[in-house]
Amino acid sequence: MHIFVAIAFILIIGSLGSALYFMMTDKGKSKRMVWSLAMRVGLSISLFLFILFAH
């Protein structure tokens, strides 16, 4: 379980970093930043629910 939580945190931080990168490079011309942030929210909710049910 500890490994899954660590991997999920790494994926969440990576998604946040990719959203920052897309924000700087695309200058609002594509929706890649929105999808990255949506994926981050989805991962965060999934991690929360996993920890809730595992407890």
N, C-alpha and C positions, 0 to 999 in steps of 0.2 A: 504494500500500500504506500509506503514511503517513497518508493521509486516512482510510482504512478503520479503522486502529488508533485514530486520534483520535476518530472517530465512535463506535466501540465503547466507548471509555473514557467518553465523554459519556453514552452510553446506560446503562452500568453505574452511573455516579454518579447518574444520574437515577432509575434503578430503586431504588437504595439510599435516595435521598431520598424517593421515594414510599412505600417501606416504613416509613420513619420517620414520615411524615405519617399513614399509615393506622394505625400503632401508637398515635399520640397521639389520633386522632379516633375510631377505632372501639372502643377500650378492650377488645379481644379478642372482639368480638361478630361479626366476619366474618373470612373467610379471605383478604382482600385483601392483608394484609401478607405472609402465607405465599406467595401467588402472586408478589408482587413480589420477594421474596427468592429464590424458585425461578427466576424469570426472570433475576435477577442472576447466579446460579450458572451457569445455562445460557449466558448471554452470556460469562461469564468463561471457561468451558470451551471455547466456540466460538472465542473470541479466541486462547486458548492453542494450540488445534489448528491454527488458521489460520496463526499465526506459526511453529509447528513445521513444518508442511508447506511453507510458503513459503520457509523457510530451506533 
